[in-house]
Amino acid sequence: MERFLRSVSAAFLLLLLLLASAEMGPMVVEGRICESHSEKYQELTGKFLGLCLSSRECSVVCVAAEDFEDGKCKGFISRCVCSKKC
């Protein structure tokens, strides 16, 4: 009887392990995002001290002039920050 209980317990644990691993599936990993302050935002937009007021405008400058994928206004003193996958 004791041997039967061990076998049933082992089979049950194996079944739980298989179900848990099947539920996880393949893991998706995102690439890192590299960010850099825009060097051309001030000269192309004429903004005083390069203050970023429009994330859309920042994105256009980053994509068109600096070869990045996106751009956003970030920080306490809003600056244009360009980003792309590393």
PyMOL Python script that loads the backbone (N, CA, C, O; Angstrom):
from pymol import cmd

cmd.read_pdbstr("""\
ATOM      1  N   MET A   1       0.814  -1.187   0.000  1.00  0.00           N
ATOM      2  CA  MET A   1       0.000   0.000   0.000  1.00  0.00           C
ATOM      3  C   MET A   1       0.864   1.260   0.000  1.00  0.00           C
ATOM      4  O   MET A   1       0.573   2.229  -0.701  1.00  0.00           O
ATOM      5  N   GLU A   2       1.934   1.229   0.801  1.00  0.00           N
ATOM      6  CA  GLU A   2       2.818   2.384   0.893  1.00  0.00           C
ATOM      7  C   GLU A   2       3.512   2.651  -0.447  1.00  0.00           C
ATOM      8  O   GLU A   2       3.699   3.801  -0.845  1.00  0.00           O
ATOM      9  N   ARG A   3       3.877   1.600  -1.111  1.00  0.00           N
ATOM     10  CA  ARG A   3       4.538   1.726  -2.420  1.00  0.00           C
ATOM     11  C   ARG A   3       3.571   2.326  -3.448  1.00  0.00           C
ATOM     12  O   ARG A   3       3.975   3.134  -4.285  1.00  0.00           O
ATOM     13  N   PHE A   4       2.330   1.942  -3.384  1.00  0.00           N
ATOM     14  CA  PHE A   4       1.301   2.467  -4.288  1.00  0.00           C
ATOM     15  C   PHE A   4       1.119   3.976  -4.077  1.00  0.00           C
ATOM     16  O   PHE A   4       1.017   4.730  -5.044  1.00  0.00           O
ATOM     17  N   LEU A   5       1.079   4.415  -2.808  1.00  0.00           N
ATOM     18  CA  LEU A   5       0.929   5.842  -2.508  1.00  0.00           C
ATOM     19  C   LEU A   5       2.114   6.658  -3.011  1.00  0.00           C
ATOM     20  O   LEU A   5       1.936   7.769  -3.510  1.00  0.00           O
ATOM     21  N   ARG A   6       3.316   6.117  -2.882  1.00  0.00           N
ATOM     22  CA  ARG A   6       4.504   6.801  -3.403  1.00  0.00           C
ATOM     23  C   ARG A   6       4.428   6.948  -4.920  1.00  0.00           C
ATOM     24  O   ARG A   6       4.750   8.005  -5.463  1.00  0.00           O
ATOM     25  N   SER A   7       4.009   5.903  -5.591  1.00  0.00           N
ATOM     26  CA  SER A   7       3.894   5.936  -7.054  1.00  0.00           C
ATOM     27  C   SER A   7       2.850   6.955  -7.496  1.00  0.00           C
ATOM     28  O   SER A   7       3.077   7.707  -8.443  1.00  0.00           O
ATOM     29  N   VAL A   8       1.717   6.980  -6.819  1.00  0.00           N
ATOM     30  CA  VAL A   8       0.655   7.934  -7.158  1.00  0.00           C
ATOM     31  C   VAL A   8       1.126   9.361  -6.890  1.00  0.00           C
ATOM     32  O   VAL A   8       0.864  10.260  -7.689  1.00  0.00           O
ATOM     33  N   SER A   9       1.811   9.573  -5.786  1.00  0.00           N
ATOM     34  CA  SER A   9       2.324  10.902  -5.445  1.00  0.00           C
ATOM     35  C   SER A   9       3.353  11.368  -6.474  1.00  0.00           C
ATOM     36  O   SER A   9       3.324  12.519  -6.910  1.00  0.00           O
ATOM     37  N   ALA A  10       4.253  10.479  -6.857  1.00  0.00           N
ATOM     38  CA  ALA A  10       5.265  10.813  -7.848  1.00  0.00           C
ATOM     39  C   ALA A  10       4.617  11.136  -9.197  1.00  0.00           C
ATOM     40  O   ALA A  10       5.018  12.090  -9.864  1.00  0.00           O
ATOM     41  N   ALA A  11       3.626  10.355  -9.597  1.00  0.00           N
ATOM     42  CA  ALA A  11       2.938  10.602 -10.869  1.00  0.00           C
ATOM     43  C   ALA A  11       2.197  11.942 -10.825  1.00  0.00           C
ATOM     44  O   ALA A  11       2.186  12.682 -11.808  1.00  0.00           O
ATOM     45  N   PHE A  12       1.585  12.245  -9.693  1.00  0.00           N
ATOM     46  CA  PHE A  12       0.858  13.502  -9.539  1.00  0.00           C
ATOM     47  C   PHE A  12       1.810  14.701  -9.626  1.00  0.00           C
ATOM     48  O   PHE A  12       1.506  15.690 -10.293  1.00  0.00           O
ATOM     49  N   LEU A  13       2.955  14.610  -8.955  1.00  0.00           N
ATOM     50  CA  LEU A  13       3.944  15.689  -9.020  1.00  0.00           C
ATOM     51  C   LEU A  13       4.498  15.861 -10.426  1.00  0.00           C
ATOM     52  O   LEU A  13       4.708  16.990 -10.868  1.00  0.00           O
ATOM     53  N   LEU A  14       4.735  14.781 -11.125  1.00  0.00           N
ATOM     54  CA  LEU A  14       5.214  14.844 -12.496  1.00  0.00           C
ATOM     55  C   LEU A  14       4.187  15.517 -13.399  1.00  0.00           C
ATOM     56  O   LEU A  14       4.543  16.325 -14.257  1.00  0.00           O
ATOM     57  N   LEU A  15       2.927  15.185 -13.206  1.00  0.00           N
ATOM     58  CA  LEU A  15       1.847  15.786 -13.976  1.00  0.00           C
ATOM     59  C   LEU A  15       1.764  17.294 -13.712  1.00  0.00           C
ATOM     60  O   LEU A  15       1.599  18.078 -14.647  1.00  0.00           O
ATOM     61  N   LEU A  16       1.877  17.700 -12.443  1.00  0.00           N
ATOM     62  CA  LEU A  16       1.860  19.125 -12.104  1.00  0.00           C
ATOM     63  C   LEU A  16       3.043  19.860 -12.727  1.00  0.00           C
ATOM     64  O   LEU A  16       2.895  20.978 -13.220  1.00  0.00           O
ATOM     65  N   LEU A  17       4.200  19.239 -12.704  1.00  0.00           N
ATOM     66  CA  LEU A  17       5.387  19.841 -13.300  1.00  0.00           C
ATOM     67  C   LEU A  17       5.213  20.032 -14.805  1.00  0.00           C
ATOM     68  O   LEU A  17       5.573  21.079 -15.342  1.00  0.00           O
ATOM     69  N   LEU A  18       4.669  19.033 -15.483  1.00  0.00           N
ATOM     70  CA  LEU A  18       4.432  19.138 -16.924  1.00  0.00           C
ATOM     71  C   LEU A  18       3.415  20.229 -17.248  1.00  0.00           C
ATOM     72  O   LEU A  18       3.598  20.986 -18.201  1.00  0.00           O
ATOM     73  N   LEU A  19       2.356  20.310 -16.467  1.00  0.00           N
ATOM     74  CA  LEU A  19       1.346  21.345 -16.691  1.00  0.00           C
ATOM     75  C   LEU A  19       1.904  22.739 -16.455  1.00  0.00           C
ATOM     76  O   LEU A  19       1.599  23.667 -17.205  1.00  0.00           O
ATOM     77  N   ALA A  20       2.708  22.892 -15.431  1.00  0.00           N
ATOM     78  CA  ALA A  20       3.289  24.204 -15.115  1.00  0.00           C
ATOM     79  C   ALA A  20       4.248  24.650 -16.211  1.00  0.00           C
ATOM     80  O   ALA A  20       4.251  25.822 -16.586  1.00  0.00           O
ATOM     81  N   SER A  21       5.049  23.745 -16.722  1.00  0.00           N
ATOM     82  CA  SER A  21       6.011  24.127 -17.760  1.00  0.00           C
ATOM     83  C   SER A  21       5.312  24.372 -19.097  1.00  0.00           C
ATOM     84  O   SER A  21       5.778  25.197 -19.882  1.00  0.00           O
ATOM     85  N   ALA A  22       4.222  23.688 -19.374  1.00  0.00           N
ATOM     86  CA  ALA A  22       3.493  23.903 -20.625  1.00  0.00           C
ATOM     87  C   ALA A  22       2.775  25.243 -20.606  1.00  0.00           C
ATOM     88  O   ALA A  22       2.598  25.860 -21.656  1.00  0.00           O
ATOM     89  N   GLU A  23       2.358  25.703 -19.430  1.00  0.00           N
ATOM     90  CA  GLU A  23       1.651  26.965 -19.314  1.00  0.00           C
ATOM     91  C   GLU A  23       2.568  28.145 -19.555  1.00  0.00           C
ATOM     92  O   GLU A  23       2.120  29.176 -20.056  1.00  0.00           O
ATOM     93  N   MET A  24       3.817  28.024 -19.219  1.00  0.00           N
ATOM     94  CA  MET A  24       4.754  29.131 -19.351  1.00  0.00           C
ATOM     95  C   MET A  24       5.022  29.459 -20.815  1.00  0.00           C
ATOM     96  O   MET A  24       5.099  30.635 -21.170  1.00  0.00           O
ATOM     97  N   GLY A  25       5.160  28.482 -21.648  1.00  0.00           N
ATOM     98  CA  GLY A  25       5.408  28.698 -23.061  1.00  0.00           C
ATOM     99  C   GLY A  25       6.747  29.374 -23.306  1.00  0.00           C
ATOM    100  O   GLY A  25       7.549  29.531 -22.385  1.00  0.00           O
ATOM    101  N   PRO A  26       6.985  29.771 -24.546  1.00  0.00           N
ATOM    102  CA  PRO A  26       8.251  30.444 -24.862  1.00  0.00           C
ATOM    103  C   PRO A  26       8.281  31.844 -24.257  1.00  0.00           C
ATOM    104  O   PRO A  26       7.270  32.546 -24.232  1.00  0.00           O
ATOM    105  N   MET A  27       9.429  32.228 -23.782  1.00  0.00           N
ATOM    106  CA  MET A  27       9.569  33.549 -23.186  1.00  0.00           C
ATOM    107  C   MET A  27      10.028  34.534 -24.264  1.00  0.00           C
ATOM    108  O   MET A  27      10.915  34.236 -25.064  1.00  0.00           O
ATOM    109  N   VAL A  28       9.408  35.704 -24.262  1.00  0.00           N
ATOM    110  CA  VAL A  28       9.761  36.749 -25.214  1.00  0.00           C
ATOM    111  C   VAL A  28      10.649  37.759 -24.505  1.00  0.00           C
ATOM    112  O   VAL A  28      10.329  38.221 -23.410  1.00  0.00           O
ATOM    113  N   VAL A  29      11.759  38.095 -25.132  1.00  0.00           N
ATOM    114  CA  VAL A  29      12.700  39.033 -24.543  1.00  0.00           C
ATOM    115  C   VAL A  29      12.751  40.279 -25.418  1.00  0.00           C
ATOM    116  O   VAL A  29      12.934  40.195 -26.633  1.00  0.00           O
ATOM    117  N   GLU A  30      12.587  41.428 -24.786  1.00  0.00           N
ATOM    118  CA  GLU A  30      12.681  42.675 -25.524  1.00  0.00           C
ATOM    119  C   GLU A  30      14.126  43.132 -25.515  1.00  0.00           C
ATOM    120  O   GLU A  30      14.876  42.888 -24.570  1.00  0.00           O
ATOM    121  N   GLY A  31      14.495  43.808 -26.603  1.00  0.00           N
ATOM    122  CA  GLY A  31      15.839  44.354 -26.671  1.00  0.00           C
ATOM    123  C   GLY A  31      15.961  45.602 -25.819  1.00  0.00           C
ATOM    124  O   GLY A  31      14.959  46.214 -25.450  1.00  0.00           O
ATOM    125  N   ARG A  32      17.177  45.972 -25.514  1.00  0.00           N
ATOM    126  CA  ARG A  32      17.413  47.192 -24.739  1.00  0.00           C
ATOM    127  C   ARG A  32      17.121  48.416 -25.588  1.00  0.00           C
ATOM    128  O   ARG A  32      17.231  48.377 -26.813  1.00  0.00           O
ATOM    129  N   ILE A  33      16.752  49.488 -24.936  1.00  0.00           N
ATOM    130  CA  ILE A  33      16.508  50.761 -25.607  1.00  0.00           C
ATOM    131  C   ILE A  33      17.640  51.710 -25.237  1.00  0.00           C
ATOM    132  O   ILE A  33      17.887  51.957 -24.056  1.00  0.00           O
ATOM    133  N   CYS A  34      18.327  52.241 -26.244  1.00  0.00           N
ATOM    134  CA  CYS A  34      19.397  53.213 -26.025  1.00  0.00           C
ATOM    135  C   CYS A  34      18.825  54.609 -26.215  1.00  0.00           C
ATOM    136  O   CYS A  34      18.089  54.859 -27.169  1.00  0.00           O
ATOM    137  N   GLU A  35      19.161  55.513 -25.312  1.00  0.00           N
ATOM    138  CA  GLU A  35      18.670  56.881 -25.387  1.00  0.00           C
ATOM    139  C   GLU A  35      19.839  57.851 -25.443  1.00  0.00           C
ATOM    140  O   GLU A  35      20.916  57.592 -24.907  1.00  0.00           O
ATOM    141  N   SER A  36      19.593  58.989 -26.116  1.00  0.00           N
ATOM    142  CA  SER A  36      20.608  60.020 -26.237  1.00  0.00           C
ATOM    143  C   SER A  36      19.924  61.373 -26.382  1.00  0.00           C
ATOM    144  O   SER A  36      18.906  61.489 -27.065  1.00  0.00           O
ATOM    145  N   HIS A  37      20.487  62.398 -25.736  1.00  0.00           N
ATOM    146  CA  HIS A  37      19.932  63.744 -25.904  1.00  0.00           C
ATOM    147  C   HIS A  37      20.139  64.174 -27.350  1.00  0.00           C
ATOM    148  O   HIS A  37      21.193  63.936 -27.939  1.00  0.00           O
ATOM    149  N   SER A  38      19.126  64.805 -27.905  1.00  0.00           N
ATOM    150  CA  SER A  38      19.208  65.270 -29.289  1.00  0.00           C
ATOM    151  C   SER A  38      20.236  66.381 -29.410  1.00  0.00           C
ATOM    152  O   SER A  38      20.235  67.325 -28.620  1.00  0.00           O
ATOM    153  N   GLU A  39      21.104  66.270 -30.393  1.00  0.00           N
ATOM    154  CA  GLU A  39      22.105  67.306 -30.634  1.00  0.00           C
ATOM    155  C   GLU A  39      21.620  68.327 -31.658  1.00  0.00           C
ATOM    156  O   GLU A  39      22.169  69.426 -31.731  1.00  0.00           O
ATOM    157  N   LYS A  40      20.614  67.992 -32.440  1.00  0.00           N
ATOM    158  CA  LYS A  40      20.169  68.877 -33.511  1.00  0.00           C
ATOM    159  C   LYS A  40      18.819  69.534 -33.234  1.00  0.00           C
ATOM    160  O   LYS A  40      18.351  70.333 -34.045  1.00  0.00           O
ATOM    161  N   TYR A  41      18.184  69.213 -32.106  1.00  0.00           N
ATOM    162  CA  TYR A  41      16.841  69.727 -31.821  1.00  0.00           C
ATOM    163  C   TYR A  41      16.820  71.245 -31.767  1.00  0.00           C
ATOM    164  O   TYR A  41      15.939  71.869 -32.358  1.00  0.00           O
ATOM    165  N   GLN A  42      17.776  71.853 -31.065  1.00  0.00           N
ATOM    166  CA  GLN A  42      17.793  73.311 -30.907  1.00  0.00           C
ATOM    167  C   GLN A  42      18.021  74.011 -32.240  1.00  0.00           C
ATOM    168  O   GLN A  42      17.330  74.980 -32.554  1.00  0.00           O
ATOM    169  N   GLU A  43      18.975  73.535 -33.023  1.00  0.00           N
ATOM    170  CA  GLU A  43      19.279  74.223 -34.281  1.00  0.00           C
ATOM    171  C   GLU A  43      18.173  74.049 -35.325  1.00  0.00           C
ATOM    172  O   GLU A  43      17.935  74.953 -36.126  1.00  0.00           O
ATOM    173  N   LEU A  44      17.500  72.908 -35.325  1.00  0.00           N
ATOM    174  CA  LEU A  44      16.453  72.685 -36.316  1.00  0.00           C
ATOM    175  C   LEU A  44      15.118  73.308 -35.943  1.00  0.00           C
ATOM    176  O   LEU A  44      14.332  73.644 -36.829  1.00  0.00           O
ATOM    177  N   THR A  45      14.842  73.473 -34.651  1.00  0.00           N
ATOM    178  CA  THR A  45      13.557  74.027 -34.226  1.00  0.00           C
ATOM    179  C   THR A  45      13.659  75.480 -33.807  1.00  0.00           C
ATOM    180  O   THR A  45      12.640  76.165 -33.726  1.00  0.00           O
ATOM    181  N   GLY A  46      14.864  75.970 -33.537  1.00  0.00           N
ATOM    182  CA  GLY A  46      15.045  77.347 -33.103  1.00  0.00           C
ATOM    183  C   GLY A  46      14.565  77.578 -31.677  1.00  0.00           C
ATOM    184  O   GLY A  46      14.335  78.725 -31.296  1.00  0.00           O
ATOM    185  N   LYS A  47      14.407  76.543 -30.888  1.00  0.00           N
ATOM    186  CA  LYS A  47      13.932  76.663 -29.507  1.00  0.00           C
ATOM    187  C   LYS A  47      15.057  77.223 -28.627  1.00  0.00           C
ATOM    188  O   LYS A  47      16.214  76.818 -28.748  1.00  0.00           O
ATOM    189  N   PHE A  48      14.703  78.149 -27.753  1.00  0.00           N
ATOM    190  CA  PHE A  48      15.655  78.742 -26.823  1.00  0.00           C
ATOM    191  C   PHE A  48      16.204  77.678 -25.887  1.00  0.00           C
ATOM    192  O   PHE A  48      15.433  76.997 -25.211  1.00  0.00           O
ATOM    193  N   LEU A  49      17.505  77.524 -25.836  1.00  0.00           N
ATOM    194  CA  LEU A  49      18.202  76.555 -24.988  1.00  0.00           C
ATOM    195  C   LEU A  49      17.783  75.110 -25.231  1.00  0.00           C
ATOM    196  O   LEU A  49      18.055  74.238 -24.405  1.00  0.00           O
ATOM    197  N   GLY A  50      17.132  74.854 -26.345  1.00  0.00           N
ATOM    198  CA  GLY A  50      16.767  73.482 -26.674  1.00  0.00           C
ATOM    199  C   GLY A  50      15.642  72.916 -25.834  1.00  0.00           C
ATOM    200  O   GLY A  50      15.500  71.696 -25.747  1.00  0.00           O
ATOM    201  N   LEU A  51      14.824  73.781 -25.201  1.00  0.00           N
ATOM    202  CA  LEU A  51      13.709  73.284 -24.403  1.00  0.00           C
ATOM    203  C   LEU A  51      12.720  72.551 -25.291  1.00  0.00           C
ATOM    204  O   LEU A  51      12.337  73.054 -26.348  1.00  0.00           O
ATOM    205  N   CYS A  52      12.314  71.390 -24.877  1.00  0.00           N
ATOM    206  CA  CYS A  52      11.411  70.548 -25.659  1.00  0.00           C
ATOM    207  C   CYS A  52       9.977  70.783 -25.194  1.00  0.00           C
ATOM    208  O   CYS A  52       9.653  70.547 -24.030  1.00  0.00           O
ATOM    209  N   LEU A  53       9.133  71.239 -26.089  1.00  0.00           N
ATOM    210  CA  LEU A  53       7.746  71.508 -25.753  1.00  0.00           C
ATOM    211  C   LEU A  53       6.790  70.556 -26.448  1.00  0.00           C
ATOM    212  O   LEU A  53       5.624  70.463 -26.066  1.00  0.00           O
ATOM    213  N   SER A  54       7.264  69.848 -27.459  1.00  0.00           N
ATOM    214  CA  SER A  54       6.400  68.955 -28.219  1.00  0.00           C
ATOM    215  C   SER A  54       7.121  67.632 -28.487  1.00  0.00           C
ATOM    216  O   SER A  54       8.128  67.604 -29.195  1.00  0.00           O
ATOM    217  N   SER A  55       6.609  66.545 -27.925  1.00  0.00           N
ATOM    218  CA  SER A  55       7.219  65.231 -28.171  1.00  0.00           C
ATOM    219  C   SER A  55       7.109  64.843 -29.642  1.00  0.00           C
ATOM    220  O   SER A  55       7.967  64.134 -30.167  1.00  0.00           O
ATOM    221  N   ARG A  56       6.057  65.305 -30.302  1.00  0.00           N
ATOM    222  CA  ARG A  56       5.891  64.999 -31.732  1.00  0.00           C
ATOM    223  C   ARG A  56       7.007  65.659 -32.547  1.00  0.00           C
ATOM    224  O   ARG A  56       7.593  65.034 -33.431  1.00  0.00           O
ATOM    225  N   GLU A  57       7.289  66.915 -32.243  1.00  0.00           N
ATOM    226  CA  GLU A  57       8.357  67.645 -32.932  1.00  0.00           C
ATOM    227  C   GLU A  57       9.712  66.996 -32.636  1.00  0.00           C
ATOM    228  O   GLU A  57      10.556  66.868 -33.523  1.00  0.00           O
ATOM    229  N   CYS A  58       9.907  66.595 -31.396  1.00  0.00           N
ATOM    230  CA  CYS A  58      11.145  65.923 -30.998  1.00  0.00           C
ATOM    231  C   CYS A  58      11.312  64.618 -31.774  1.00  0.00           C
ATOM    232  O   CYS A  58      12.403  64.305 -32.250  1.00  0.00           O
ATOM    233  N   SER A  59      10.231  63.869 -31.894  1.00  0.00           N
ATOM    234  CA  SER A  59      10.278  62.602 -32.617  1.00  0.00           C
ATOM    235  C   SER A  59      10.644  62.812 -34.082  1.00  0.00           C
ATOM    236  O   SER A  59      11.424  62.046 -34.648  1.00  0.00           O
ATOM    237  N   VAL A  60      10.081  63.849 -34.691  1.00  0.00           N
ATOM    238  CA  VAL A  60      10.384  64.142 -36.100  1.00  0.00           C
ATOM    239  C   VAL A  60      11.858  64.463 -36.271  1.00  0.00           C
ATOM    240  O   VAL A  60      12.489  63.977 -37.210  1.00  0.00           O
ATOM    241  N   VAL A  61      12.417  65.273 -35.381  1.00  0.00           N
ATOM    242  CA  VAL A  61      13.841  65.626 -35.466  1.00  0.00           C
ATOM    243  C   VAL A  61      14.710  64.387 -35.264  1.00  0.00           C
ATOM    244  O   VAL A  61      15.678  64.185 -35.997  1.00  0.00           O
ATOM    245  N   CYS A  62      14.375  63.560 -34.284  1.00  0.00           N
ATOM    246  CA  CYS A  62      15.179  62.360 -34.008  1.00  0.00           C
ATOM    247  C   CYS A  62      15.170  61.381 -35.175  1.00  0.00           C
ATOM    248  O   CYS A  62      16.203  60.811 -35.524  1.00  0.00           O
ATOM    249  N   VAL A  63      14.001  61.190 -35.775  1.00  0.00           N
ATOM    250  CA  VAL A  63      13.891  60.225 -36.874  1.00  0.00           C
ATOM    251  C   VAL A  63      14.530  60.772 -38.149  1.00  0.00           C
ATOM    252  O   VAL A  63      15.291  60.065 -38.810  1.00  0.00           O
ATOM    253  N   ALA A  64      14.229  62.022 -38.499  1.00  0.00           N
ATOM    254  CA  ALA A  64      14.692  62.575 -39.773  1.00  0.00           C
ATOM    255  C   ALA A  64      16.157  63.003 -39.755  1.00  0.00           C
ATOM    256  O   ALA A  64      16.883  62.754 -40.718  1.00  0.00           O
ATOM    257  N   ALA A  65      16.599  63.641 -38.677  1.00  0.00           N
ATOM    258  CA  ALA A  65      17.930  64.232 -38.683  1.00  0.00           C
ATOM    259  C   ALA A  65      18.988  63.440 -37.930  1.00  0.00           C
ATOM    260  O   ALA A  65      20.181  63.598 -38.189  1.00  0.00           O
ATOM    261  N   GLU A  66      18.566  62.593 -37.006  1.00  0.00           N
ATOM    262  CA  GLU A  66      19.563  61.931 -36.167  1.00  0.00           C
ATOM    263  C   GLU A  66      19.553  60.413 -36.279  1.00  0.00           C
ATOM    264  O   GLU A  66      20.283  59.743 -35.549  1.00  0.00           O
ATOM    265  N   ASP A  67      18.753  59.863 -37.162  1.00  0.00           N
ATOM    266  CA  ASP A  67      18.755  58.429 -37.449  1.00  0.00           C
ATOM    267  C   ASP A  67      18.382  57.560 -36.235  1.00  0.00           C
ATOM    268  O   ASP A  67      18.960  56.494 -36.020  1.00  0.00           O
ATOM    269  N   PHE A  68      17.403  58.038 -35.449  1.00  0.00           N
ATOM    270  CA  PHE A  68      16.868  57.263 -34.338  1.00  0.00           C
ATOM    271  C   PHE A  68      15.470  56.792 -34.711  1.00  0.00           C
ATOM    272  O   PHE A  68      14.935  57.193 -35.745  1.00  0.00           O
ATOM    273  N   GLU A  69      14.872  55.939 -33.871  1.00  0.00           N
ATOM    274  CA  GLU A  69      13.538  55.406 -34.144  1.00  0.00           C
ATOM    275  C   GLU A  69      12.413  56.244 -33.541  1.00  0.00           C
ATOM    276  O   GLU A  69      11.286  56.211 -34.034  1.00  0.00           O
ATOM    277  N   ASP A  70      12.715  57.008 -32.461  1.00  0.00           N
ATOM    278  CA  ASP A  70      11.677  57.778 -31.786  1.00  0.00           C
ATOM    279  C   ASP A  70      12.329  58.870 -30.956  1.00  0.00           C
ATOM    280  O   ASP A  70      13.545  58.879 -30.766  1.00  0.00           O
ATOM    281  N   GLY A  71      11.515  59.785 -30.466  1.00  0.00           N
ATOM    282  CA  GLY A  71      12.007  60.843 -29.597  1.00  0.00           C
ATOM    283  C   GLY A  71      10.881  61.355 -28.721  1.00  0.00           C
ATOM    284  O   GLY A  71       9.723  61.382 -29.138  1.00  0.00           O
ATOM    285  N   LYS A  72      11.223  61.765 -27.499  1.00  0.00           N
ATOM    286  CA  LYS A  72      10.231  62.276 -26.550  1.00  0.00           C
ATOM    287  C   LYS A  72      10.863  63.352 -25.694  1.00  0.00           C
ATOM    288  O   LYS A  72      12.077  63.373 -25.488  1.00  0.00           O
ATOM    289  N   CYS A  73      10.015  64.254 -25.195  1.00  0.00           N
ATOM    290  CA  CYS A  73      10.467  65.252 -24.228  1.00  0.00           C
ATOM    291  C   CYS A  73      10.540  64.573 -22.870  1.00  0.00           C
ATOM    292  O   CYS A  73       9.578  63.941 -22.433  1.00  0.00           O
ATOM    293  N   LYS A  74      11.695  64.705 -22.196  1.00  0.00           N
ATOM    294  CA  LYS A  74      11.879  64.053 -20.894  1.00  0.00           C
ATOM    295  C   LYS A  74      12.626  64.972 -19.947  1.00  0.00           C
ATOM    296  O   LYS A  74      13.368  65.865 -20.355  1.00  0.00           O
ATOM    297  N   GLY A  75      12.402  64.721 -18.674  1.00  0.00           N
ATOM    298  CA  GLY A  75      13.172  65.391 -17.637  1.00  0.00           C
ATOM    299  C   GLY A  75      12.477  66.592 -17.040  1.00  0.00           C
ATOM    300  O   GLY A  75      11.484  67.088 -17.572  1.00  0.00           O
ATOM    301  N   PHE A  76      13.028  67.062 -15.897  1.00  0.00           N
ATOM    302  CA  PHE A  76      12.481  68.235 -15.207  1.00  0.00           C
ATOM    303  C   PHE A  76      12.600  69.466 -16.094  1.00  0.00           C
ATOM    304  O   PHE A  76      11.633  70.204 -16.283  1.00  0.00           O
ATOM    305  N   ILE A  77      13.801  69.681 -16.638  1.00  0.00           N
ATOM    306  CA  ILE A  77      13.995  70.708 -17.664  1.00  0.00           C
ATOM    307  C   ILE A  77      13.837  69.940 -18.975  1.00  0.00           C
ATOM    308  O   ILE A  77      14.755  69.255 -19.426  1.00  0.00           O
ATOM    309  N   SER A  78      12.686  70.065 -19.558  1.00  0.00           N
ATOM    310  CA  SER A  78      12.284  69.227 -20.689  1.00  0.00           C
ATOM    311  C   SER A  78      13.286  69.304 -21.843  1.00  0.00           C
ATOM    312  O   SER A  78      13.478  70.361 -22.446  1.00  0.00           O
ATOM    313  N   ARG A  79      13.902  68.196 -22.131  1.00  0.00           N
ATOM    314  CA  ARG A  79      14.864  68.073 -23.228  1.00  0.00           C
ATOM    315  C   ARG A  79      14.414  66.990 -24.180  1.00  0.00           C
ATOM    316  O   ARG A  79      13.736  66.043 -23.781  1.00  0.00           O
ATOM    317  N   CYS A  80      14.789  67.127 -25.425  1.00  0.00           N
ATOM    318  CA  CYS A  80      14.450  66.120 -26.439  1.00  0.00           C
ATOM    319  C   CYS A  80      15.427  64.948 -26.289  1.00  0.00           C
ATOM    320  O   CYS A  80      16.643  65.122 -26.368  1.00  0.00           O
ATOM    321  N   VAL A  81      14.872  63.755 -26.073  1.00  0.00           N
ATOM    322  CA  VAL A  81      15.670  62.543 -25.921  1.00  0.00           C
ATOM    323  C   VAL A  81      15.294  61.575 -27.034  1.00  0.00           C
ATOM    324  O   VAL A  81      14.137  61.171 -27.154  1.00  0.00           O
ATOM    325  N   CYS A  82      16.268  61.211 -27.836  1.00  0.00           N
ATOM    326  CA  CYS A  82      16.054  60.275 -28.945  1.00  0.00           C
ATOM    327  C   CYS A  82      16.290  58.849 -28.449  1.00  0.00           C
ATOM    328  O   CYS A  82      17.110  58.622 -27.559  1.00  0.00           O
ATOM    329  N   SER A  83      15.560  57.885 -29.037  1.00  0.00           N
ATOM    330  CA  SER A  83      15.731  56.490 -28.603  1.00  0.00           C
ATOM    331  C   SER A  83      15.679  55.544 -29.790  1.00  0.00           C
ATOM    332  O   SER A  83      15.052  55.818 -30.813  1.00  0.00           O
ATOM    333  N   LYS A  84      16.373  54.403 -29.611  1.00  0.00           N
ATOM    334  CA  LYS A  84      16.344  53.320 -30.607  1.00  0.00           C
ATOM    335  C   LYS A  84      16.759  52.031 -29.925  1.00  0.00           C
ATOM    336  O   LYS A  84      17.343  52.059 -28.842  1.00  0.00           O
ATOM    337  N   LYS A  85      16.461  50.908 -30.549  1.00  0.00           N
ATOM    338  CA  LYS A  85      16.902  49.623 -30.016  1.00  0.00           C
ATOM    339  C   LYS A  85      18.404  49.504 -30.203  1.00  0.00           C
ATOM    340  O   LYS A  85      18.938  49.823 -31.265  1.00  0.00           O
ATOM    341  N   CYS A  86      19.074  49.044 -29.162  1.00  0.00           N
ATOM    342  CA  CYS A  86      20.542  48.928 -29.211  1.00  0.00           C
ATOM    343  C   CYS A  86      20.970  47.813 -30.145  1.00  0.00           C
ATOM    344  O   CYS A  86      22.166  47.571 -30.310  1.00  0.00           O
TER     345      CYS A  86
END
""", "prot")
cmd.dss("prot")
cmd.show_as("cartoon", "prot")
cmd.util.cbc("prot")
cmd.orient("prot")
